[in-house]
Amino acid sequence: MPLIQINIIEGRSKEKKEQLIAEVTDAVHRSLDAPTESIRVLLYELPREHWAVGGVSMAERRKNRD
C-alpha cells in the first residue's frame, strides 16, 4: 500500500488539489503497478508563515515582493 505525503503552501483551490491527488495516484499506479485502491495520498497544507526558504518565511517574501 503506497503512502504518498505532499506538503504544499495553502491557497490552492479544491479543484487543483483534487487534480494533484488524482495525477499523483495515477503516476504511482503506473510506475509501481500498484492497484489504485491501495494508493493513499496525504496532502498537508501549510500556512505561508510556516514555510521558509533561506531563513525567510514565504509570508515575508510575499510581503517584500509586493
Buried (B, 14 or more C-beta within 10 A) or exposed (E): EBEBEEEBBEEEEEEEBEEBBEEBBEEBBEEEEBEEEEBEBEBEEEEBEEBEEEEEBBBEBEEEEE
